[in-house]
Amino acid sequence: MGPAVGGFCGAERAVLVRLPLPAGEVTPFPLLVGTASFVPDLGYAVPPGEWAMTVELELSDRRRVRTASLPLRVI
Protein backbone atom coordinates (compact mmCIF):
# COMPACT_ATOMS: atom_id res chain seq x y z
CA MET A 1 0.00 0.00 0.00
CA GLY A 2 1.40 3.36 -1.02
CA PRO A 3 0.66 6.84 0.29
CA ALA A 4 -2.75 8.47 -0.07
CA VAL A 5 -2.89 10.52 -3.28
CA GLY A 6 -6.48 11.70 -3.15
CA GLY A 7 -9.79 11.72 -1.39
CA PHE A 8 -12.79 13.89 -0.58
CA CYS A 9 -12.21 17.50 0.46
CA GLY A 10 -15.24 19.42 1.58
CA ALA A 11 -18.08 19.60 4.04
CA GLU A 12 -19.72 16.36 5.08
CA ARG A 13 -23.06 15.84 6.80
CA ALA A 14 -23.67 12.90 9.11
CA VAL A 15 -20.24 11.35 8.69
CA LEU A 16 -20.76 8.92 11.56
CA VAL A 17 -22.81 5.99 10.34
CA ARG A 18 -23.35 3.12 12.78
CA LEU A 19 -24.09 -0.27 11.31
CA PRO A 20 -24.83 -2.94 13.91
CA LEU A 21 -23.40 -6.13 12.49
CA PRO A 22 -22.87 -9.46 14.27
CA ALA A 23 -19.46 -11.09 13.84
CA GLY A 24 -19.16 -13.07 10.62
CA GLU A 25 -22.04 -11.28 8.86
CA VAL A 26 -21.78 -9.16 5.71
CA THR A 27 -23.65 -5.95 4.86
CA PRO A 28 -23.25 -3.18 2.31
CA PHE A 29 -22.39 0.25 3.70
CA PRO A 30 -22.27 3.78 2.28
CA LEU A 31 -18.86 4.96 1.13
CA LEU A 32 -17.93 8.44 -0.08
CA VAL A 33 -15.16 8.24 -2.69
CA GLY A 34 -13.45 11.47 -3.71
CA THR A 35 -10.84 12.18 -6.35
CA ALA A 36 -9.49 15.50 -5.09
CA SER A 37 -5.71 15.28 -5.34
CA PHE A 38 -3.56 15.50 -2.20
CA VAL A 39 -0.40 15.51 -4.36
CA PRO A 40 0.42 18.83 -6.06
CA ASP A 41 2.23 17.11 -8.95
CA LEU A 42 -1.04 15.37 -9.93
CA GLY A 43 -2.98 18.63 -10.23
CA TYR A 44 -6.31 19.36 -8.58
CA ALA A 45 -7.77 15.89 -9.23
CA VAL A 46 -6.48 12.34 -9.34
CA PRO A 47 -6.01 11.68 -13.07
CA PRO A 48 -8.01 9.00 -14.93
CA GLY A 49 -6.63 5.51 -14.69
CA GLU A 50 -6.46 2.39 -12.59
CA TRP A 51 -5.91 3.07 -8.90
CA ALA A 52 -6.46 1.21 -5.65
CA MET A 53 -8.12 2.24 -2.42
CA THR A 54 -8.44 1.00 1.13
CA VAL A 55 -11.20 1.70 3.62
CA GLU A 56 -10.54 2.17 7.33
CA LEU A 57 -13.36 1.22 9.69
CA GLU A 58 -13.59 1.98 13.40
CA LEU A 59 -15.20 -0.85 15.37
CA SER A 60 -17.37 -0.42 18.45
CA ASP A 61 -14.43 -1.40 20.68
CA ARG A 62 -12.44 1.52 19.14
CA ARG A 63 -10.17 -0.77 17.08
CA ARG A 64 -9.49 0.36 13.54
CA VAL A 65 -9.32 -2.16 10.73
CA ARG A 66 -8.39 -1.56 7.10
CA THR A 67 -9.67 -3.42 4.09
CA ALA A 68 -7.41 -5.09 1.60
CA SER A 69 -6.57 -2.96 -1.43
CA LEU A 70 -9.66 -2.53 -3.63
CA PRO A 71 -9.53 -1.60 -7.33
CA LEU A 72 -10.75 1.85 -8.32
CA ARG A 73 -11.09 3.11 -11.90
CA VAL A 74 -11.16 6.90 -12.33
CA ILE A 75 -12.72 7.91 -15.66
N, C-alpha and C positions, 0 to 999 in steps of 0.2 A: 504494500500500500504506500503510495506516494503522498506528497503534501496536498492539502486542499487547494484547488485552483479556482473554485467558484462556489456560488451558493445563492441564497436569497438575501437581498438587502432591502429592507423597507419595514414598514409598520406591519404588525401581525395582530390579529384579534384572536382571542381564545387559543393561545398556543399550547396550553396544557390540556391534553385529551387523555382521559383515563379510560382504559379498556380492561375491565375485569376479565381475566383469562386463566382458567385452571391450567396447571402444569401439563404439558404434553398436547394441549389443544392448539389449533391454528385458527386465526381470524384475519381478515383484511383490516388495514388501518389507513387513515388518511396520511398522506405524505406530501409536503410542499417541496417541489424541486425547483431550484432557481439556477439561472445560468449567468448571473452577474459575475464578472471576473474579479478575483482577488489578487491577480497577478498583472501588474502594469504592462508587461511585455505582450500579454494576450489582447490588450485593448479593454473596452468596457464590458464585453461579453465573452464567455467561453466560445471559441469558434466551433463551427459545425464539425462533426466527426464522431468517432467511437471513443467513448470515455468509460470510466467506471465510477461507481459511487458506493459508499457504505452508509448505513444508518445506525445511529447510536440511540439506544433506548434506555431509559432509566426505570428500573423495576421498583416495586413497592417497598422493597427493603433497602432502597437507595443505591443498589449496585447498578453499574452501567455496563451494558453489553453492546457489542458492535456486530453487525451482520457481516457475512462474508462479502467480498467485492461483487457488486451487481452491475451488469452492463447497462450503459446509458448511451443512447444515440441522440446527439444534438443535430437538428436539421434546420 
